[in-house]
Amino acid sequence: MSRPPISVLVPTWNEEANLPACLDSVAWADERVVVDSLSTDRTREVAAAHGARVITRRFDDFASQKNWALQELRHGWVLWLDADERADAALAAAVAALPAEPAADGYRVARRNHFLGRRIEHCGWQGETVLRLFRRQGARFTGIVHETLTGPARVERLGGGLEHHPYPTWEHATDKLVRYGAMNARKAYDAGRRAGPLAMLVRPPLRFLRMYVLQGGFLDGAPGLALCGLAATQVFLKYARLWDASRRGRSAVDAPGESG
């Protein structure tokens, strides 16, 4: 094997349905580790059954969860996957072709996004690349939600990519709608932002128009319409919660148990 040994890191919370496909897509890895946020379903049992090592930690935010897990990994290179992502065969081949001592510190890969079983080609979801394979030494995640990986100095593009299924059903979509709206409100509040009724009135339709018209969501048909409407609703929930916090204080944006 010429490539460096690689640990795959998968953060989870109630992901028993997604995990098998995710873990099976990286069966070639030297180590697969699931860091679980005290799931209430069979996530941990499913992970173990599919060959992953399971570690647990109570969730506080996405960056802290991953930073803690990085210290628990055995190898110097890490591929981070969400449970709703699957590495394709071309990515496996590209990783296998890496030298034992890569010149880069990290690699970006393409990510193809799906909504309710259909690939989305517009809405701002197209042409996405994400930094997912990286040297563990010096790497760190920052941010409460939509966290950013810092540390890799030299980043290159790697072949292959990820198939991303964040909203396989409408139930998943509405569940994430509420949770991510709450976490985005908390992030904005902690950054010193406040909101009034005008933000609730203006920002959601602006998000819809940007995604549906300017970014071509109408070309994705009914799924594109539903996705843009969902995104606008999430923006409304964020600013409604932030408006409430502007009146009542931080307790209005505290939402225990929101993870995954």
N, C-alpha and C positions, 0 to 999 in steps of 0.2 A: 504493500500500500504506500503510494507516494504522498498522498494528501496528509495534512495534519489530522490527528484524532479530533473528533467533533462531538460536543454535547448538544443535544437538542433540548430546549427549554420550552415547556408549554404551561402557561398559567391557566388555572381552571376555577370555575365555580358552577356547579350543576351542569356539567357538560357530558353526561354519559352518552347522549345521542351522537355528539360530534366526535368524540375522542377516537373511536376505532379507525375511522378513515384518516384522521389526522396522524395518528401514531403509525399506522400501516404505511403511510406515504413516506416516512423517514425510517423505515426498518433497517436501512443501510447505515444509520448513524452508530457511533461507538457507544453512545449512552443517550437514553431518552429519559428525561426527568419531568415529572408533572408536579408543579407547585400548586397545591390546592388550598382554596380559601374556605375550608370547612364546609364543603358541599353537603347538602341534605339529601342528595340522590345517590346513585351508585358510581359516581365519578371515580372514586379511589379504587374500587374493586375492578372497574372496567380498565382503568389505566394499568393496574398490576397484571390483569389477564392478558393485556396486549404488550407486555414486556417492559413497561416503564417502571422506573423507580419513583416512588411517591413520597413527597415531603409536604408538610402542612404548616400553614401560618395563618393567623387571623388577619383578614384584609383590613388595611387602612387606606392605601391608595395604590394605583397601578405601579408607579415608579418604585415605591418602597418595597413592594412585593417582589419585583424583579431584582432589585439591588440585593435584597437578602438572599434570593435564590442563586444569584451568580456565585456567591461564596460557597455554595453547597455543591457546585459542579466539579467534575473530576478532570476535565480537559481544558486546554488553553484556548480553544476556538468554540464559539457558541452559535448555533442557529436557533433563533427565537421564532416560534410559531404560536399564533393564537389557535384555540381548539377548533375554530371554524375555518381554518386554512388547511390546504393540502399542497405539499410540494409535488411538482410534476416530474416526469421522468427526465426531462431535459435538464432540470435543476440538479437532479441526482448525478447525471453524467457530467455536468459542469463542475460540481463539487469533487467528483472522483478524479477529475483532470487537474486539480490544483496541485502545485508542488508542495513538498513537505514543509518548506519555509516560504510561504507566500510573501511577496513584496508589499502587498497592500495590508492595511489594518482592518479593513471592512469591505463588504461587497453589497451593492444594491441589486435587487432583483425585481422583475416585473410582477405586478399583482393584478389579476383579473377579477373583477367584482361581480357578484351575482345577487339578484333580488327576486325572491319568490321563485327560484328555480331557473331564472333567465339571466343570461349575461347582459350587463348594462354597458352600452357602448358610448354613452353621453352623460349628461347630468354632472359633469365635472369628475366623474369616476374613471374616465378613460385615461390611458397612457400613464398610469401610476407606477412609480417604482418606490421600493421601501428598503431601508438599510436593515438587513436581518442576519447576515452572517458576519461575525466580527471577532476580533481578538479580545479575549476576556480581560486581560491585564489593562487597567486604566479605563475600562468602559464603565459608564454609569448612566442610569436613567433619571430624567428629571420631568416633573409635571404630574399633576394629580390625575388627569384624564388626557387621552391622546398624547401620551408621554413621548419624550424625545430621547434618543440614545446619543450620548456624547462620549468622546474619547478617541475613536478611530481618527487618526490624522490623515492617512491616505486611503481614500475610498474609491473603488473601481466598480464597474458594472459586471455582473456575472450572468451567464446564459441561463435559460429556463426561467421558471417563475412559480408563483403561488396562485392556486384557485381559492378565492375567498367567498364564503357563503355566510355572510353575517345575518341575513334575514331569510332563512329557508321557509318559514311559515309566517302567516300574519300574527300569530301569537308571539313568536320571537320578536317580531318587529315592534309590537305595541309594548312588550315588556322592556325592551331596550330604550324605547322612546321615553318612558318615564324615568328609568334609572340614569340614562345619560343626560337628560334634561336637568335632573337634580344635581349630578356631579358637575356639570358645566356651570350651573348657578353657584355652587359652592366655590369653584375655582375663580369665577369672576368676583364673588364677594370678597374672598381672601386677597384678591389683587387690588381691592379698594374701589371696585366699580359698584355703582348703585343704579337703579332703574325706576322709572315712573310709568304711568299708563301709556305715554306716547310710544315707548319702546315696544310694548305689547301690541300696539296698533300697527306700527310701521315695519318693524323688523321681520316678522313672519312673512308678509307678502313680498318683501324685498328678496328674502331667501328663495321663495318659490319662483319669482320672476327670473332671478339669476340662474337657477338650475334648469328651469323648464324652458325658458326662452333663450337667454344668452348662451347657456351651455348645451343647448340642444336636447333637453330632456324629452321634448315632444316627439323626437325621432325614435325613442324607445317605446312608443305606444302606451298602452294602459299601464304596464309596469313602471314606465318612466313617470307617468302622471301620479301614480300611487307613491312612488319614492319621493318625488318632489313635495307632495302634500305631507308626507310623513316628516320630512326634514323641516318644513315650515312649522309643523305642529310642535316639534321638539324645540325649535327656537322660541315659540310662544311659551311653552312650559318653563324654559330657562328664565325668560324675562319676567314671567308671572311670579316665579319663586323668588327671583332677585328683588322684584318690587315688594313682595311680602317681607323679605329680609331687611329691606331699606326702612320698613316701618317697625318691625318687631325685633330686629337683631339677628345675630348669627344662628340662633337656634332654629330659625325658619329654613335654613339651608342644610342643617345637619340631618343626615339620613342614614342611620346605622344600617349595616348589612348590605349596602349597595356595592356589589363586587361582580367581577366577571364581565 
